[in-house]
Amino acid sequence: MSFFFKASRPKTPQEVAKAIKESLMALDTKTVAEVKALEKALEEVEKNFATMRTMLSGDGESEPNLEQVSQLVEELCKEDVLTLIIHKLPTLGWEARKDLVHCWTILLKHKVDDKHCCVEYVEQHLELLDFLVVCYDNKEIALTCGTMLRECIKFQTLAKYILESATFVLFFKFVELPTFDVASDAFSTFKHLYEYSLQDLLTKHANVVYQFLTAHYDEFFDLYEKLLTSPNYVTRRQSLKLLSDFLLEAPNSQIMRRYILEVRYLKVMMTLLTDSSKNIQLSAFHIFKVFVANPNKPQDVKLILAKNREKLVDLLQNLSPGKGAEDEQFEEEKEFIIKEIEKISV
């Protein structure tokens, strides 16, 4: 006697979205006070996320059905499942978070009738971005939220919102958190904000960062100075490298011209030239040289350079790329800067 079992019918996109929503909402029920009930609810979420991942990216043997992917994307947005997913992040287990990160990238990128439905959903629920930023304070989910944020930043409207939001200033705190992995991830997100916005400038003529810095110049560089003078070596090095890369880009010349007029920032670079790290010294030199080479130096900048002439010349003469490298361009630049300092008159 043989028995035949009929294979279970695959869930439709609508059923998958409904199952995800119900399993996430189950985390709110009173029964979660019981450990076993919570574990069961989390297992259900994990199972549903795995189903979503398979529907979005295939099972390894077959490609995803694009029509089903579009239906799932639309359903997740229509039923506000994206909001639930983000707000339940602190409760989710590691496996569910891993599947979510994988799915999040696909969801944001997928177009339905030439529209990024999930991006438009986030644009209509911008508080979700604030929630993801604030989650850097929760080390259990910080890296997950950071990855999701960096995917959001690839879309100009979302990057612009984060830059202009009240939560943006929190990055200056997060990059100095004591947990190294979290601090590094926060700095990576901070850096991506500038990289993707600069890329927009080169491809779409829409410089989000330039507009932001023009409107918030004093506030931003006040906070940024704290990173440059941080007692944390990694923070100093990463923030200086990012500043150098940004200011020395041709499209940001107006910001650079404004920056090199301020004696307080000259003093910061002069201090960094004395840092114990050769890498920091060299990065500082590339910004310091612009202060010196500026043909329209303000009087207070001239005074500081003249007052510290001997120390600066001595510092620069002993500055080299290191490890026996012979960098002709660097040596030529250094020689030019030394001559400029020596001929400053006040």
N, C-alpha and C positions, 0 to 999 in steps of 0.2 A: 504494500500500500504506500503510495507516495503522496506527498502534500506539495502543493504549489502555492507560493506566497506571491501575491501581486506587489510589485515594487511600488513604494509610496510615490505619489505624484509630486513633482517638484513644485515648490511654492511659486506663486505669481509675484511680480514686483509689489503689487498692492498688499499681498499677504505678508511679504517680508517686512515692509514698512510698518504694517499694523503690529506684527509680532515684536519688532524692535520697540515700538512705542509702548506697547502694553508691558513688556518686560522691564523697561526703564521706569515706567510709572509704578510698577510693583515695588520698586525700591522705596517708595514713599509710604507704603502701607504700614499699619501698626505692627504687623507680624514681624517686621524686620528687627524688632527688639530681640527676637529669639535668634541666636547665632545660626542655627541650622536653617531657619527660614531665609535669612539673609544670604547664606551660602548658596541655597537653591536658587534664589532670585538672581544672584550674580552669575551662576552657571547658565541660566536661561539667557541672560544678556550676552554672555560670551558665545553661546551657541548661535544666537541670532546675528551677532556681528560676523561670525565666521561664514554664515550663509550669505550675508551682504557682501563680504569680501569675494566670495566665489562668484556671485552674480556680477560684480563689477569688473573683476579681472580674470575670470575663467578658473578652471580647476586644474590647470597644468597640462591637460590633454586636449581641451577644446577652448577656443577663443570665446570671450563673452558675447552674448547676443546684444548688439547695440540698441535694438528697439527696447529690450527689457531694461537695459541700463538707463535709457532715457525715461522710461516709465517709473523706475525706482527713484531717480533723481527728482522727478516732478512730485511724486508721492511724498517723499521725505520733506520736501519744502511745503507742500500743501497742508500736511498734517503737523507741521511745526516740530518734526522729529529732530531737526538740527539743533533747535534750542534745548530740547531735552538732553540730547547727547552731550552738549558742552556743559550744561549745568550739573550733569551727573558724573562728570570726569573724576571728581575727588573720591567717588565711591567705587569706581570701576577697578577691576583687577588688572594685573600686568598684561595678560594675554589679550583681554578685550581692548586695552589701550593700544597694544601693538597693532591689532587688526584695524582699529579706528584710524590710526595715523596713516596706514596704507590706503584705506578707503577715502580719507579726507582729501588727499592729493587728487584722486580720480574724480571725486564729486565736484571739487572746485573747477577742474579743467574741462569737465564734460559739458558740451553744448547741446541744447535742445532748440532746434530752429534758430541757430546762430546766436543763442543767448546762453550766457553762463548762469543758469538758474540758481545754483547755490551761492554764487558770488552776489547775485542780485538779492537773494534772501538775506545774506549777511549785511548788505548795504541797508536793508530795511530793518535790521536788528543789530545795530552797531554796538549795542551794549555787550554783545557776545565777544567782541574784540577786547573790550575793557576787562571782561571776566578772564579771558585767556592771559592777558598781561598780568593781572593781579595774581594769577595762579603761580607765578614765579616764586611767590612767598611760601608755596607748599612744595617742599622738595620731593615729595612722592610723585607728583604729577608735573613738575616744572619742565622736564625735558620733553614730555609729550606735548604740553601746551606750547613750548618754544618751537617745536617742529611744525605744529599746526599754524602758529603765527607766521612763520617764515613762508609757508605756502600762501597765506593770505596776502602777504606783502608783495607777492608777485603781481598783484592786481592794483593798479594805480590808485583807484578810489579808496581801497582799504588801507593802503600804505599812507595815503594822505590823511585819513581819519586818525590813524594811530599817532602820526607826527603831531597833529593838532589837538589831540585829546588831552584831558587832564591827567590821564594815567601815564602819558609818555615820560614825564619827569621821574617816574618810578624806576626807569631803566638805570638812572644814575645811582640808585641804591642797589638794584639787583646785580649790577656788574661787580659790586664789591661784597657780595654775600660770602660768608665763610666757607660754604660748600663749593669747592672748586668747580665741579662739573656744572652746577647750576649757574655760577657766575660766568663761566666761559660760554655757556649756552645763551645767557642773556646778552652777552657782548656780541655773540654771533648774530642774534636777532637785530640788535642795535645797528650792527654793521650792514646787515642786509637791507635795512631801511634806506640807507644811503646808496648802496650799490644798485638796487633795483630802480630807485628814483633817478639816479644818474643815467642808468641805461635808458630810461624813458626819455631823458633829455636828448640823448643821441639818436633815438629812433622815432620819437613822437613829438619832439620839441615841447615837452611839458615837464619842466624842472620843478618837481614837487619840493625837493629839498631847498632849492634856492628861494622859492616863495616862502617856505617856512622860516628859513634863517633870516630873510629880510624882515619878516614880521616879528620874529622873536629873537633877534640877534643878541641883545644884552642878556636876557634871561638864559638863553642856551649856553653862551660862552662863559657865563658866571658858573654854571653847573659843570661845564666841561673842564674848566680850570681845576676843579677839585679832583677830577680823574687824572689829569696830567701831574698833579702834585701828590697823588695818593701814596701812602707808604707801601702799598702793594705793588711789587715789581711787575706782575703780569698786567695789572690795570694800567700802570704808567706806559708800558711798552705798547699794548694794544691800542690804547686811546691815542697815543702819539702817532703811531703808524697810520691809523684811520684818518686823523686830522691832516697828516702830511699828504696822504693819497688824495684826500678831498680838496684841500686848498690848492694843491699844485695842478689840478685839472684845469685846463684852459676855460671851460664854461663857467668856472667858479671864480674867475679873476676879480670880479667886483667884491666878493666876500673877502678874498685875499687882500685886496687893496685896503679895505676897511680894517682888517685884522692887524696889518703891519703898521698902522698908524698909532696903535695903542701901546704905550710903554709898559703897561702891566704884563702884556703877553710877551713882550721882548724879555722882560725879567724872568718869566717862566722858562723861556727857551735857553736863556743864559744859565739858569740853574740846572736844566736838564743836560747842558753841555758838560757839566761836572759830575754827572751821574756815574756810579761805579760800573754801569753796564755799557760796554762798547756799542751795542746795538742802539741803545737809547741815545747815546751821544751822537751817533751818525744820523739818526732820524731827526734829532733836534737841530743838527747843523743844516739840514735841507730846508727847514723853515727859518732858522736864524739868518741864513744867507740872504733871504728875501728882504728882511728888515734892513740889512746893511746895504744891499744893492739898490734899494729904493732911492731914486734921485730926488724925491720930494719928502725926505725924512722930516718929521716934526722936530721942533727944537728940543723937546724933552727926550726924544729918542737919541738925538745927537749927543746930548749931555751925558746920558747913561753910557753910551758907547765910548765917549771920550774919557769919562771918569774911570772906566774899567779897561782902557786900551791895553795896558801892559799884560794884565791877566788874560784877556781875551786872545791876544796875539800868542801868548805862551801856550794857552790851551789848544789853539788851532794848529800851531806848529807841531804839537805832539799828537794830533788827531790823525788817524789813518784807518783805512778799511779793515786793517788787522790781518792776522794769519799770513803776513808776508805778501799780501796782494799789492800789485802795482796798478792802481787805477789812475790813469793819466788824466781823465776828465775830472775826477775828484780833486787831484792835486792842483790842477789848473784853477778850479773853482775856489779852492782853499787859498791859493796864492792871491787871487783877485780880491777875495774878501779881506784878507790880511792887509793888502794895500789900501783898500777902501777905508778900513778902520784907522790905519795909520795917518791918512790924510784928512780925517774929519777935524774940522775947526768949529769952535763954538763962540 
